[in-house]
Amino acid sequence: MGIVLWMVCAAAVFFTIRNIRAGRPAGWIVELFAIAIGALLLGGVATALDFGGWDTLDWRGGIFVLLGSFAIGGAIRGGRLFTRRREEAEKST
């Protein structure tokens, strides 16, 4: 049940991030896979820190995965915004 909680947290983050326009790319598959894989890795870290486990529901593991997934999604968006602005600056010179 812990893995289900991790994936629900990843889905919540993904759908929340998709509603934010800044840096939103046309393709969404890369974001979905990055957040889902990140949630699984963060869930593994939460299990190692004894925040529940892959078969145990624990709110601490859910919060850990939720906040970590937001950080992953923000890093992806921030990187895309930085790259896009850098390319625009290179084109203008």
C-alpha positions as CSV (number, residue, x, y, z in Angstrom):
1,M,0.0,0.0,0.0
2,G,2.9,2.3,0.5
3,I,3.7,2.2,-3.2
4,V,0.1,3.2,-4.0
5,L,0.5,6.2,-1.7
6,W,3.7,7.2,-3.4
7,M,2.1,7.0,-6.8
8,V,-1.0,9.0,-5.6
9,C,1.4,11.7,-4.3
10,A,3.2,11.7,-7.7
11,A,-0.1,12.0,-9.6
12,A,-1.2,14.9,-7.3
13,V,2.1,16.7,-7.9
14,F,1.9,16.1,-11.7
15,F,-1.6,17.4,-12.1
16,T,-0.8,20.4,-9.9
17,I,2.3,21.3,-11.8
18,R,0.5,20.8,-15.2
19,N,-1.9,23.6,-14.1
20,I,1.0,26.1,-13.7
21,R,1.7,27.8,-17.0
22,A,5.3,29.0,-16.3
23,G,7.7,26.8,-18.1
24,R,5.0,24.3,-19.1
25,P,6.2,22.4,-22.2
26,A,4.0,21.1,-24.9
27,G,5.0,17.5,-24.1
28,W,4.1,16.1,-20.7
29,I,5.5,12.6,-20.8
30,V,9.0,13.6,-19.6
31,E,7.5,15.4,-16.6
32,L,5.3,12.4,-15.8
33,F,8.1,9.9,-15.9
34,A,10.5,12.1,-14.0
35,I,8.0,12.7,-11.2
36,A,6.9,9.0,-11.1
37,I,10.5,7.7,-11.0
38,G,11.4,10.3,-8.5
39,A,8.5,9.3,-6.3
40,L,9.6,5.7,-6.3
41,L,13.2,6.7,-5.4
42,L,12.0,9.0,-2.7
43,G,9.7,6.3,-1.4
44,G,12.7,4.0,-1.2
45,V,14.6,6.7,0.7
46,A,11.6,7.1,3.1
47,T,11.6,3.4,3.6
48,A,15.3,3.4,4.5
49,L,14.6,6.3,6.9
50,D,11.9,4.1,8.5
51,F,9.0,6.3,7.3
52,G,6.7,3.4,6.7
53,G,7.6,1.1,3.8
54,W,6.6,-0.2,0.4
55,D,3.8,-2.2,1.9
56,T,2.9,0.1,4.8
57,L,0.9,3.3,4.7
58,D,2.6,6.1,6.7
59,W,1.8,9.8,6.5
60,R,5.5,10.7,7.0
61,G,6.5,8.8,3.9
62,G,3.6,10.4,1.9
63,I,4.6,13.9,2.9
64,F,8.3,13.1,2.1
65,V,7.4,11.9,-1.3
66,L,5.0,14.7,-2.0
67,L,7.4,17.5,-1.1
68,G,10.3,15.7,-2.9
69,S,8.2,15.3,-6.0
70,F,7.4,19.0,-6.0
71,A,11.1,19.7,-5.8
72,I,11.7,17.5,-8.8
73,G,8.9,19.1,-10.8
74,G,10.2,22.5,-9.9
75,A,13.7,21.7,-10.9
76,I,12.5,20.4,-14.3
77,R,10.4,23.6,-14.9
78,G,13.2,25.8,-13.7
79,G,15.7,24.2,-15.9
80,R,13.4,24.5,-18.9
81,L,12.8,28.2,-18.2
82,F,16.5,28.8,-17.8
83,T,17.3,27.0,-21.1
84,R,14.5,28.8,-23.0
85,R,15.6,32.2,-21.8
86,R,19.2,31.5,-22.6
87,E,18.3,30.4,-26.1
88,E,16.2,33.6,-26.6
89,A,19.1,35.7,-25.4
90,E,21.5,34.0,-27.8
91,K,19.1,34.5,-30.7
92,S,18.8,38.2,-30.0
93,T,22.5,38.9,-30.1
